């Protein structure tokens, strides 16, 4: 049953990304172009997503478990450190250059859009390189 819930959740998330335009790099780049032809529609999508998630997140934080009774796995680190800042800058730069972030890129890649396939390949390579770096640093 857990797998069914995961698939349905993923499909719903992907559908939401498609309907909202988040999987369209031109729309995303229009949102990020504050000095040019700014498209504020994705800001409304983000505000809507935060509003929808706010109440369930508060509920899970108070309860400590999911609807299925499983232990909630919420991040506990609230420290802003160098790794977080550098990661955020890299994420933002990639989003600004490509017009994709991971979720929408996977949705677009499933439609075999070449730019998304290149982005996903680069993302996976970056994840692998980070894992290699972390492994070497921890030795």
PANU-479908 format. One record per residue (C-alpha): residue number from 1; x, y, z. Coordinates in steps of 0.2 Angstrom, whole numbers, plus 2048, in hexadecimal, padded with zeros to 3 digits. Each point is the difference from the previous one (the first is absolute). Layout:
N
PASE; nufi; xx; yy; zz
PASE; NUM; X; Y; Z
...
This chain:
139
PASE; nufi; xx; yy; zz
PASE; 1; 800; 800; 800
PASE; 2; 80E; 80C; 804
PASE; 3; 807; 7FE; 7EE
PASE; 4; 7EE; 804; 7F9
PASE; 5; 800; 810; 80B
PASE; 6; 811; 805; 7FA
PASE; 7; 7FB; 7FD; 7ED
PASE; 8; 7F0; 80A; 802
PASE; 9; 809; 80E; 809
PASE; 10; 80E; 801; 7F3
PASE; 11; 7F3; 800; 7F2
PASE; 12; 7F6; 80E; 809
PASE; 13; 810; 80A; 803
PASE; 14; 805; 7FE; 7EE
PASE; 15; 7EF; 805; 7F9
PASE; 16; 800; 80F; 80C
PASE; 17; 811; 805; 7F8
PASE; 18; 7FA; 7FE; 7EF
PASE; 19; 7F0; 80A; 803
PASE; 20; 809; 80E; 809
PASE; 21; 80D; 802; 7F3
PASE; 22; 80F; 7FC; 80B
PASE; 23; 805; 7F3; 7F4
PASE; 24; 802; 80D; 7F2
PASE; 25; 811; 808; 801
PASE; 26; 7FA; 810; 7F6
PASE; 27; 7F3; 803; 80D
PASE; 28; 80C; 7FD; 80F
PASE; 29; 80D; 80C; 7F8
PASE; 30; 7F3; 80D; 7FD
PASE; 31; 7FC; 7FF; 813
PASE; 32; 813; 802; 804
PASE; 33; 802; 80F; 7F4
PASE; 34; 7FC; 80D; 80D
PASE; 35; 808; 80E; 7F5
PASE; 36; 7F7; 7FB; 7F0
PASE; 37; 7EF; 7F9; 7FB
PASE; 38; 7FD; 7F9; 811
PASE; 39; 7F2; 7F2; 801
PASE; 40; 7FA; 800; 812
PASE; 41; 7F4; 7F1; 7FE
PASE; 42; 80D; 7F3; 807
PASE; 43; 800; 80B; 810
PASE; 44; 7EE; 7FD; 802
PASE; 45; 803; 7ED; 7FD
PASE; 46; 80D; 800; 80E
PASE; 47; 7F4; 80A; 80C
PASE; 48; 7F2; 7F4; 7FC
PASE; 49; 80C; 7F1; 803
PASE; 50; 805; 807; 810
PASE; 51; 7EE; 803; 806
PASE; 52; 7FB; 7EE; 7FB
PASE; 53; 80F; 7F9; 80A
PASE; 54; 7FF; 80B; 80F
PASE; 55; 7F2; 7F8; 80A
PASE; 56; 806; 7EE; 7FD
PASE; 57; 812; 804; 804
PASE; 58; 7FA; 808; 811
PASE; 59; 7F6; 7F1; 803
PASE; 60; 80E; 7F4; 7FD
PASE; 61; 80C; 80A; 80A
PASE; 62; 7F4; 800; 80F
PASE; 63; 7FC; 7ED; 7FE
PASE; 64; 811; 7FA; 7FC
PASE; 65; 7F9; 7F3; 7F4
PASE; 66; 7F8; 7FF; 7EF
PASE; 67; 7EE; 7FB; 7FC
PASE; 68; 806; 7EE; 7FE
PASE; 69; 807; 801; 812
PASE; 70; 812; 800; 7FA
PASE; 71; 80D; 80A; 808
PASE; 72; 801; 811; 7F8
PASE; 73; 812; 804; 7F9
PASE; 74; 801; 813; 801
PASE; 75; 810; 809; 7FE
PASE; 76; 807; 805; 811
PASE; 77; 80F; 80B; 7FB
PASE; 78; 7FC; 812; 800
PASE; 79; 811; 806; 7FF
PASE; 80; 805; 80B; 7F1
PASE; 81; 812; 7FB; 7FC
PASE; 82; 80C; 801; 7F2
PASE; 83; 7FA; 7F0; 7F8
PASE; 84; 7EE; 806; 7FF
PASE; 85; 805; 811; 7F9
PASE; 86; 80B; 7F8; 7F2
PASE; 87; 7F3; 7F3; 7FC
PASE; 88; 7F2; 80D; 7FF
PASE; 89; 80B; 80B; 7F5
PASE; 90; 804; 7F1; 7F4
PASE; 91; 7EE; 7FA; 800
PASE; 92; 7FA; 812; 7FC
PASE; 93; 80D; 802; 7F2
PASE; 94; 7FB; 7F0; 7F8
PASE; 95; 7EE; 805; 801
PASE; 96; 803; 811; 7F9
PASE; 97; 80B; 7F9; 7F1
PASE; 98; 7F6; 7F1; 7FC
PASE; 99; 7EE; 805; 806
PASE; 100; 7FF; 7EF; 808
PASE; 101; 801; 7FA; 812
PASE; 102; 800; 7ED; 804
PASE; 103; 7ED; 7FC; 800
PASE; 104; 7FB; 809; 7F0
PASE; 105; 80F; 7FA; 7F7
PASE; 106; 7FB; 7EE; 804
PASE; 107; 7EF; 804; 7F9
PASE; 108; 807; 808; 7F1
PASE; 109; 80C; 7F2; 7FD
PASE; 110; 7F2; 7F3; 801
PASE; 111; 7FA; 809; 7F0
PASE; 112; 811; 7FE; 7F9
PASE; 113; 804; 812; 7FE
PASE; 114; 812; 802; 7FC
PASE; 115; 804; 80E; 80B
PASE; 116; 7F8; 7F7; 80F
PASE; 117; 80A; 7F0; 7FC
PASE; 118; 810; 80A; 800
PASE; 119; 7FB; 808; 810
PASE; 120; 7FC; 7F0; 809
PASE; 121; 810; 7F8; 7FA
PASE; 122; 80A; 80F; 807
PASE; 123; 7F6; 7FF; 810
PASE; 124; 804; 7EE; 802
PASE; 125; 812; 803; 7FC
PASE; 126; 801; 80E; 80D
PASE; 127; 7F7; 7F5; 80D
PASE; 128; 80D; 7F2; 7FD
PASE; 129; 80F; 80C; 801
PASE; 130; 7F9; 807; 810
PASE; 131; 7FF; 7EF; 807
PASE; 132; 812; 7FC; 7FB
PASE; 133; 806; 810; 808
PASE; 134; 7F6; 7FD; 810
PASE; 135; 807; 7EE; 801
PASE; 136; 812; 806; 7FD
PASE; 137; 7FE; 80E; 80D
PASE; 138; 7F9; 7F5; 80D
PASE; 139; 80F; 7F3; 7FF
